Amino acid sequence: MKSANFLVAFALFAFASSFVSAYDPSPLQDFCVAINDTKNGVFVNGKFCKDPKLVVANDFFFSGLDEPRNTSNAVGSVVTLVSVEQLLGLNTLGVSLARIDFAPYGGLNPPHTHPRGTEILIVQEGTLYVGFVSSNQDKNRLFTKVLNKGDVFVFPIGMIHFQLNIGKTPAVAFSAFSTQNPGTITIADALFGSNPTINPDVLTKAFMLDKNVVKYLQSHF
């Protein structure tokens, strides 16, 4: 059963490769495994490349996405990202992957955005309420859907989006991205937990809140 679940997840990962040419430059060689020691590397894009003669199978391998994560935190979710930072063989290939674990009764992947890639998500277990908000030019329309096991939803690049577990049991989803490094900006963290903090006058006016409320929120991020 576990192997069947992973076949579905990796089929999703493979599907994301159709986005490659849109955002990440195509490689000009068979592969370009990232290397942190640049002494013997060649820079292409994103990361220095390992000498192809030194590349081994483990450069393209990552293990552990079958293991449930501990969701005992403030939001009740954990994202396990497999980007070029975790899997160096992804360099220049234009894809990455994540496992998302949700606690029952309201585990939330809070509103956030990926500035460098489109996300396609498939539910492996549980029931999720998901959605994204379009741009100001589109009058910030909200697109939502309730997803069950096997359902798929796409979050366009740059759109603010979220996932909420509305079921009584833990939920698990896998996401694929159209980039080796999608980046994540969690809206609440960025606005109320920035370093240094944003002047409370800015957030007070933007959110039409009392300044004391803004300061309270900033103290919690």
Secondary structure as GFF3:
##gff-version 3
##sequence-region A 1 221
A	DSSP	alpha_helix	2	16	.	.	.	ID=ss1
A	DSSP	three_ten_helix	17	19	.	.	.	ID=ss2
A	DSSP	alpha_helix	20	23	.	.	.	ID=ss3
A	DSSP	beta_strand	34	35	.	.	.	ID=ss4
A	DSSP	three_ten_helix	38	40	.	.	.	ID=ss5
A	DSSP	beta_strand	42	43	.	.	.	ID=ss6
A	DSSP	beta_strand	48	49	.	.	.	ID=ss7
A	DSSP	three_ten_helix	52	54	.	.	.	ID=ss8
A	DSSP	three_ten_helix	57	60	.	.	.	ID=ss9
A	DSSP	beta_strand	77	82	.	.	.	ID=ss10
A	DSSP	three_ten_helix	88	90	.	.	.	ID=ss11
A	DSSP	beta_strand	96	102	.	.	.	ID=ss12
A	DSSP	beta_strand	108	113	.	.	.	ID=ss13
A	DSSP	beta_strand	119	125	.	.	.	ID=ss14
A	DSSP	beta_strand	128	133	.	.	.	ID=ss15
A	DSSP	three_ten_helix	136	138	.	.	.	ID=ss16
A	DSSP	beta_strand	142	147	.	.	.	ID=ss17
A	DSSP	beta_strand	152	155	.	.	.	ID=ss18
A	DSSP	beta_strand	160	165	.	.	.	ID=ss19
A	DSSP	beta_strand	171	177	.	.	.	ID=ss20
A	DSSP	beta_strand	185	186	.	.	.	ID=ss21
A	DSSP	alpha_helix	187	192	.	.	.	ID=ss22
A	DSSP	alpha_helix	200	207	.	.	.	ID=ss23
A	DSSP	alpha_helix	211	219	.	.	.	ID=ss24
###
